[in-house]
Amino acid sequence: MLTSSGVSSLSQLPSAAYSVAAVFIWGASDFAGGYGSRRANAFVLTAFSHACAFALMTSIALTEHGVFPNRTSILWAIAAGAVGGFSLAIFYGALASGHMGLSAPIAALLGAAIPTMVDIALEGAPSRWSIIGFALAIFAIWLITRPEPEGENDQAGRPKGVAAAALAGIGFAGFYLCIHQASGSPVWVAAISRIGSFAATAIAVAVIRTPLELDRPAAMLGAVAGFFDVSASALFIYASQHGRLDEAVVITSLYPAVTVLLARLVLKERFSRWKFIGLLAALAAVPLIAAG
């Protein structure tokens, strides 16, 4: 796994608890952002979301009096925010255009697999659990992306949103790898990362020249998504700083389960039997890949 300081099993308990909390908050954030992107442009909504997130986390950081990151950590945090923020906008678009329950696991798979592959290149061959996880992931991706005779597919016959979700997953992996290099108060690191997030999405909005339109429901969903996303990011940063990064990635990568559940309860999303099996396989592959 990615290099991290060794800690005792007792000291792992607090970091694991923060990671579990991040799972639920990130899952709810993605649902809110994806749902809001059905009413507004994903980049406009995400830019607004990051502005709200920066305001919230900066206010908390000013009252917390935590250690302010050094110059190198600031640059890593901004880089992580830029990559993660742009990827999040793509991800919200994927959630809005297709089935949330299919797009979310794809992004989580790649977000967990790529840091693991980086570690494999640095540390050597993977364990048998990683090998099993990769095989299961390939099987899951095939089931999820296989053409369906019914349902909304893209021009290639794949379910809508899957390709964008895969691209977002690569960006999420970049976020994990960059944010782990930043030291200092997790709250300050999370707040500073939103500078990069807002800048990246604002530039995208300017380039595509999309109208700056958000109705009240979309703005509320964007704000909720931003508050939840930056809160989960701070929890993840804390977990990775005080425990093992691989364990933090493993646990937090289970967030699609929450998104899937909300999509099923609120949007009444349904899947074919094979897609449902693929979903379960994807969710099972995430911890296997990173836990190896």
C-alpha positions in Angstrom: 0.0 0.0 0.0 1.0 3.6 -0.2 3.6 4.6 2.3 2.2 5.7 5.7 3.3 5.6 9.2 2.8 2.5 11.3 0.3 2.8 14.1 -1.1 0.5 16.7 -4.5 -1.2 16.4 -5.8 1.1 19.1 -4.8 4.3 17.3 -6.5 2.9 14.2 -9.9 3.1 15.9 -10.3 6.9 15.7 -9.1 7.1 12.1 -11.4 4.2 11.1 -14.4 6.0 12.7 -13.6 9.2 10.7 -13.4 7.1 7.5 -16.8 5.5 8.2 -18.4 8.9 8.8 -16.9 10.1 5.5 -18.6 7.2 3.7 -22.1 8.3 4.7 -21.4 12.0 4.2 -19.7 11.5 0.8 -22.5 9.2 -0.4 -25.1 11.8 0.5 -23.1 14.5 -1.1 -22.8 12.7 -4.4 -26.5 12.0 -4.4 -27.3 15.7 -3.8 -24.8 16.9 -6.4 -26.0 14.4 -9.0 -29.6 15.1 -8.3 -29.0 18.9 -8.5 -27.1 18.5 -11.8 -30.4 17.2 -13.3 -31.7 20.8 -12.9 -28.6 22.8 -13.8 -25.3 22.5 -15.6 -22.9 20.3 -13.6 -20.0 22.7 -13.8 -22.0 25.7 -12.7 -23.5 23.7 -9.8 -20.1 22.3 -8.8 -18.5 25.8 -8.9 -21.2 27.1 -6.6 -20.9 24.1 -4.4 -17.2 24.6 -4.0 -17.7 28.3 -3.1 -20.1 27.3 -0.4 -17.7 24.6 0.8 -14.8 27.1 1.0 -16.9 29.5 3.0 -18.0 26.8 5.5 -14.6 25.2 6.0 -12.7 28.4 6.2 -15.1 29.6 9.0 -14.5 26.4 10.9 -10.7 26.6 10.4 -10.6 30.1 11.7 -12.2 29.0 15.0 -10.3 25.8 15.3 -6.8 27.4 15.5 -5.2 24.3 13.9 -1.8 24.1 12.3 -1.7 26.1 9.0 -0.1 24.2 6.2 3.3 25.1 4.8 3.9 26.4 1.3 4.5 22.9 -0.1 1.3 21.5 1.5 -0.7 24.5 0.2 0.4 23.7 -3.4 -0.4 20.0 -2.9 -3.9 20.9 -1.5 -4.6 23.3 -4.4 -3.5 20.7 -6.9 -5.7 18.1 -5.2 -8.6 20.4 -5.2 -8.2 21.3 -8.9 -8.1 17.7 -10.0 -10.8 16.6 -7.6 -13.1 19.5 -8.2 -13.0 19.2 -12.0 -13.5 15.4 -11.7 -16.4 16.0 -9.3 -18.2 18.1 -11.9 -17.8 15.4 -14.5 -19.0 12.9 -11.9 -22.1 14.9 -11.1 -22.8 15.0 -14.8 -22.5 11.3 -15.0 -24.8 10.8 -12.1 -27.3 13.2 -13.7 -27.2 11.6 -17.1 -27.4 7.9 -16.1 -28.2 5.6 -13.3 -26.5 6.8 -10.0 -26.3 3.3 -8.8 -24.1 2.3 -11.8 -22.0 5.4 -12.2 -20.9 5.7 -8.5 -19.3 2.2 -8.2 -17.3 2.7 -11.4 -15.8 6.0 -10.1 -15.1 4.4 -6.7 -13.4 1.4 -8.3 -10.9 3.5 -10.3 -10.5 5.9 -7.4 -9.4 3.0 -5.2 -7.5 0.9 -7.8 -5.2 3.6 -9.2 -3.5 4.5 -5.9 -3.1 0.8 -5.3 -1.5 0.3 -8.7 0.9 3.2 -8.0 1.9 1.4 -4.8 2.3 -1.9 -6.7 4.8 -0.1 -9.0 6.7 1.2 -6.0 6.5 -1.7 -3.6 6.3 -4.8 -5.9 3.7 -7.5 -6.7 0.3 -7.3 -5.2 -1.1 -9.8 -2.7 -3.6 -12.5 -3.6 -6.4 -10.3 -2.3 -5.5 -7.5 -4.7 -5.3 -10.0 -7.6 -8.8 -11.3 -6.7 -10.0 -7.7 -6.4 -8.7 -6.8 -9.9 -10.4 -9.8 -11.4 -13.6 -9.1 -9.7 -13.4 -5.4 -10.7 -13.0 -6.4 -14.4 -16.0 -8.7 -14.1 -18.0 -6.0 -12.5 -17.1 -3.3 -15.1 -18.1 -5.7 -17.9 -21.5 -6.5 -16.3 -22.2 -2.8 -15.6 -21.1 -1.5 -19.0 -22.6 -4.3 -21.2 -25.3 -3.1 -23.6 -28.9 -3.6 -22.5 -31.8 -4.2 -24.9 -33.8 -1.8 -22.7 -32.8 1.4 -20.9 -30.8 4.5 -21.7 -27.5 3.7 -23.5 -25.0 6.0 -25.2 -24.0 5.7 -28.9 -21.7 2.8 -28.2 -24.4 0.9 -26.5 -23.1 1.4 -23.0 -25.3 2.7 -20.2 -25.2 6.5 -20.1 -22.8 8.1 -17.6 -20.4 5.2 -17.3 -17.6 6.7 -19.5 -17.8 10.0 -17.6 -17.8 8.2 -14.3 -14.6 6.3 -15.3 -12.9 9.6 -16.1 -14.0 11.0 -12.8 -12.7 8.0 -11.0 -9.2 8.7 -12.4 -9.5 12.2 -11.1 -10.5 11.0 -7.7 -7.4 8.9 -7.6 -5.4 12.0 -8.3 -7.1 13.8 -5.5 -6.3 11.0 -3.0 -2.6 10.9 -4.1 -2.2 14.7 -4.0 -4.1 15.4 -0.8 -2.0 12.8 1.1 1.1 14.9 0.5 -0.4 17.9 2.3 0.3 18.2 6.0 -1.3 20.6 8.6 -4.8 20.9 10.0 -7.2 18.7 8.0 -9.7 21.5 8.2 -7.3 24.0 6.7 -6.1 21.5 4.0 -9.7 20.9 3.1 -10.5 24.6 2.9 -7.5 25.4 0.8 -8.2 22.6 -1.6 -11.5 24.2 -2.4 -9.6 27.2 -3.9 -8.2 24.8 -6.5 -11.7 23.2 -6.9 -13.5 26.5 -7.5 -10.8 27.8 -9.8 -10.9 24.7 -12.0 -14.6 24.6 -12.3 -15.0 28.3 -12.7 -12.5 28.2 -15.6 -14.5 25.3 -17.2 -17.7 27.4 -16.9 -16.0 30.3 -18.6 -14.6 28.1 -21.4 -17.8 26.4 -22.2 -19.7 29.7 -21.8 -22.7 28.1 -20.1 -25.3 30.4 -18.6 -24.9 31.0 -14.9 -28.3 29.7 -14.0 -29.3 28.0 -10.8 -32.9 27.8 -9.6 -33.5 27.7 -5.8 -33.8 23.9 -5.6 -30.6 23.4 -7.5 -28.8 26.0 -5.4 -29.9 24.3 -2.2 -28.8 20.9 -3.5 -25.5 22.4 -4.6 -24.9 24.0 -1.2 -25.7 20.8 0.6 -23.4 18.8 -1.7 -20.6 21.3 -1.1 -21.0 21.3 2.7 -21.1 17.5 2.8 -18.3 17.0 0.3 -15.8 19.3 2.1 -16.8 17.8 5.5 -16.1 14.3 4.2 -12.8 15.5 2.7 -11.7 16.8 6.0 -12.6 13.5 7.7 -10.7 11.6 5.0 -7.7 13.9 5.4 -7.7 13.3 9.2 -8.0 9.5 8.7 -5.1 9.4 6.3 -2.9 11.6 8.5 -3.6 9.7 11.7 -3.9 6.2 10.3 -3.0 4.2 7.2 -3.8 5.8 3.8 -4.7 2.5 2.3 -7.3 1.8 5.0 -8.7 5.3 4.6 -9.1 4.7 0.9 -10.6 1.3 1.4 -13.3 2.4 3.8 -14.2 5.7 2.2 -14.4 4.1 -1.3 -17.5 2.3 -0.1 -19.5 5.6 -0.4 -21.4 4.4 -3.5 -23.4 2.1 -1.3 -25.0 5.2 0.3 -25.5 6.8 -3.1 -27.1 3.6 -4.5 -29.4 3.3 -1.5 -30.6 6.9 -1.8 -31.1 6.5 -5.5 -33.2 3.4 -4.9 -35.2 5.0 -2.1 -35.7 8.5 -3.6 -35.5 8.0 -7.3 -36.8 4.5 -7.4 -34.0 3.4 -9.7 -34.2 -0.2 -10.8 -31.5 -2.4 -12.5 -31.5 -5.6 -14.5 -30.4 -8.7 -12.6 -27.0 -8.7 -14.3 -26.4 -5.0 -13.6 -27.4 -5.6 -9.9 -24.8 -8.5 -9.8 -22.3 -6.2 -11.3 -23.0 -3.5 -8.8 -22.5 -5.9 -5.9 -19.3 -7.2 -7.5 -18.0 -3.6 -7.9 -18.8 -2.8 -4.3 -17.0 -6.0 -3.2 -14.0 -5.3 -5.4 -13.2 -1.9 -3.9 -12.0 -3.2 -0.5 -10.3 -6.2 -2.0 -8.2 -4.0 -4.4 -7.0 -1.5 -1.8 -6.8 -3.9 1.1 -4.2 -6.0 -0.6 
